[in-house]
Amino acid sequence: MRTRRANRLLEQKIKSPAALKRAVSLLKKSGKTVVFTNGCFDLLHYGHVKYLEVARKNGDLLVVAINSDASVRRIKGRGRPLVSQTDRIRIIAGLESVDYVTVFAEDTPLRIIKLLKPDILVKGSDWNKTSIVGRDIVSGYGGKVLTVKLMQGRSTTKLIKKIVQTAKSSP
């Protein structure tokens, strides 16, 4: 019984872009501040979790858009993602700091940013603020664009390299 309820709650966080637009519009009308971020989130690590927690603190709810498998392959190359979009969506939706999750197939989340019109757009500090996709759109209607300091030494690429090294040195 508890597992079914938890699965239902998890599934309520996962929305198509159109369904998410409806939900976000209602929440914004009730005065809620919507924070938006996006990424591949392949091989979730503590740096990701902390980043999402900090992003969430900037508003009333956090929407995370995840690159589809095809989008990740185009951006990161053959062999990626290591974790399927179905699993990545469910993992991100399982985090307490995340209110909604959606997927986008394009290389950038621009279409979803235009659709949702978030109050706050957040990216990691590894992004130059002027090159954040959607910055001009969000700033144009009075929204904020923020960067969140990333945790030193935490990255999916470093994690993959460590796994490969460990696998090579194991008997």
Backbone torsions as a table, in degrees:
resi	resn	phi	psi	omega
1	MET	NA	-47.7	-178.7
2	ARG	-62.7	-38.4	-179.7
3	THR	-65.5	-42.1	178.7
4	ARG	-62.5	-42.5	179.5
5	ARG	-64.1	-43.4	178.9
6	ALA	-62.9	-41.5	178.3
7	ASN	-63.4	-39.4	178.2
8	ARG	-63.7	-43.5	178.6
9	LEU	-63.1	-41.1	178.7
10	LEU	-62.8	-47.1	-179.2
11	GLU	-63.1	-29.0	178.8
12	GLN	-68.0	-22.3	178.7
13	LYS	-81.5	-21.9	-175.8
14	ILE	-92.1	118.5	-174.7
15	LYS	-132.7	149.6	168.6
16	SER	-70.7	159.5	177.6
17	PRO	-54.9	-40.6	-179.2
18	ALA	-65.7	-44.5	178.8
19	ALA	-66.4	-36.4	178.5
20	LEU	-65.9	-39.5	177.6
21	LYS	-58.0	-44.4	179.4
22	ARG	-62.1	-47.1	-178.7
23	ALA	-63.3	-45.5	-178.2
24	VAL	-66.3	-40.3	178.8
25	SER	-59.0	-44.7	178.9
26	LEU	-63.3	-43.2	-179.4
27	LEU	-66.0	-40.1	178.3
28	LYS	-65.2	-38.4	178.1
29	LYS	-63.0	-29.1	178.8
30	SER	-87.3	8.1	174.1
31	GLY	93.6	6.4	-179.6
32	LYS	-77.1	144.6	177.0
33	THR	-95.0	122.6	-175.9
34	VAL	-99.6	123.7	176.3
35	VAL	-104.3	137.4	-178.2
36	PHE	-127.1	138.6	168.8
37	THR	-145.9	171.1	-178.9
38	ASN	-151.0	166.1	175.9
39	GLY	167.8	178.3	178.6
40	CYS	-79.4	-42.3	-179.0
41	PHE	50.7	46.5	175.7
42	ASP	-85.4	134.7	-176.2
43	LEU	53.0	72.6	-178.4
44	LEU	-56.0	133.1	178.0
45	HIS	-134.2	175.5	-175.0
46	TYR	-60.6	-32.7	176.8
47	GLY	-58.6	-40.5	176.7
48	HIS	-63.7	-47.4	-177.0
49	VAL	-59.6	-47.2	-179.6
50	LYS	-63.6	-43.2	178.1
51	TYR	-56.6	-46.7	-179.2
52	LEU	-67.9	-36.2	177.1
53	GLU	-63.4	-43.7	179.9
54	VAL	-67.6	-42.1	178.3
55	ALA	-58.1	-44.7	-177.2
56	ARG	-61.4	-33.0	-178.2
57	LYS	-66.7	-10.3	-178.6
58	ASN	-87.7	-0.4	-179.3
59	GLY	-163.1	-167.2	-178.1
60	ASP	-88.5	-26.3	177.4
61	LEU	-150.3	151.5	-178.0
62	LEU	-115.7	125.8	174.8
63	VAL	-108.0	129.2	178.5
64	VAL	-117.8	125.5	175.1
65	ALA	-103.7	128.8	-176.3
66	ILE	-110.1	135.3	175.5
67	ASN	-62.2	137.0	174.9
68	SER	-65.5	167.4	178.1
69	ASP	-57.4	-44.9	-179.0
70	ALA	-63.5	-40.3	178.6
71	SER	-63.6	-44.1	178.7
72	VAL	-61.0	-43.7	179.5
73	ARG	-59.1	-42.6	179.6
74	ARG	-64.9	-37.4	-175.9
75	ILE	-82.7	-45.9	-172.5
76	LYS	-97.7	-17.9	178.6
77	GLY	103.5	173.0	-179.2
78	ARG	-58.9	143.1	-179.7
79	GLY	94.0	-8.7	177.7
80	ARG	-118.2	150.4	-0.2
81	PRO	-76.2	160.4	174.4
82	LEU	-81.9	-28.0	-179.4
83	VAL	-115.2	131.4	-176.5
84	SER	-63.8	156.9	-179.7
85	GLN	-62.2	-34.4	178.1
86	THR	-60.2	-45.0	178.8
87	ASP	-70.8	-41.6	-179.7
88	ARG	-61.5	-41.0	178.6
89	ILE	-61.3	-47.3	-177.1
90	ARG	-67.3	-37.1	178.4
91	ILE	-64.3	-48.8	179.8
92	ILE	-63.7	-42.1	178.8
93	ALA	-62.5	-27.1	179.9
94	GLY	-74.6	-9.5	-179.9
95	LEU	-81.3	136.5	-178.4
96	GLU	-61.2	-33.9	-176.7
97	SER	-72.8	-15.3	-175.3
98	VAL	-99.1	127.5	179.4
99	ASP	-94.5	-38.4	179.9
100	TYR	-143.2	150.1	177.4
101	VAL	-133.9	140.8	174.0
102	THR	-141.1	171.6	-179.2
103	VAL	-121.6	145.4	172.6
104	PHE	-129.4	142.8	-175.0
105	ALA	-93.1	-17.8	-178.8
106	GLU	-74.7	172.3	178.6
107	ASP	-75.3	-22.2	178.3
108	THR	-129.4	160.5	-179.7
109	PRO	-88.2	16.8	-173.8
110	LEU	-53.8	-44.6	-179.1
111	ARG	-59.8	-42.3	-178.6
112	ILE	-71.7	-37.2	177.0
113	ILE	-61.4	-45.2	178.2
114	LYS	-62.9	-37.2	-178.7
115	LEU	-69.5	-45.0	-174.3
116	LEU	-87.2	-28.1	-176.4
117	LYS	49.8	60.3	-179.6
118	PRO	-64.0	153.2	177.4
119	ASP	-72.9	-34.4	-177.1
120	ILE	-135.4	129.7	176.4
121	LEU	-108.1	126.6	-176.8
122	VAL	-122.5	135.9	172.1
123	LYS	-136.6	167.5	178.5
124	GLY	-71.8	158.0	-178.1
125	SER	-68.9	-6.0	174.8
126	ASP	-74.3	-10.2	176.7
127	TRP	-94.2	134.5	170.6
128	ASN	-71.3	127.8	-174.4
129	LYS	-53.6	-34.8	-178.2
130	THR	-74.8	-15.5	-179.4
131	SER	-105.2	8.9	177.9
132	ILE	-70.8	124.1	-179.9
133	VAL	-61.7	127.6	179.4
134	GLY	93.1	-6.3	-178.9
135	ARG	-54.4	-48.2	-177.8
136	ASP	-65.5	-35.1	178.9
137	ILE	-65.9	-53.8	-177.1
138	VAL	-63.2	-45.4	178.2
139	SER	-62.8	-35.1	-177.4
140	GLY	-61.4	-32.4	178.0
141	TYR	-103.1	15.7	173.9
142	GLY	93.5	7.3	177.5
143	GLY	-78.8	172.2	-179.3
144	LYS	-108.7	149.9	173.8
145	VAL	-121.5	121.2	-176.5
146	LEU	-123.4	152.5	170.1
147	THR	-115.4	145.7	-179.9
148	VAL	-112.3	130.6	178.2
149	LYS	-62.0	130.6	-179.8
150	LEU	-87.8	154.1	177.7
151	MET	-74.7	129.4	-179.8
152	GLN	-59.9	136.4	173.4
153	GLY	77.5	3.6	-179.5
154	ARG	-107.7	116.2	174.8
155	SER	-158.6	152.2	178.2
156	THR	-63.9	-40.6	-179.6
157	THR	-60.4	-44.9	177.9
158	LYS	-64.0	-38.8	179.1
159	LEU	-64.6	-42.6	178.0
160	ILE	-62.1	-45.4	179.3
161	LYS	-60.0	-41.2	179.3
162	LYS	-65.2	-41.1	178.5
163	ILE	-63.1	-44.0	180.0
164	VAL	-63.3	-45.7	178.8
165	GLN	-60.7	-44.2	-179.6
166	THR	-63.6	-41.4	-179.8
167	ALA	-65.5	-38.1	180.0
168	LYS	-68.1	-34.3	-175.6
169	SER	-90.3	-6.9	178.8
170	SER	-81.3	142.1	-179.4
171	PRO	-68.2	NA	NA
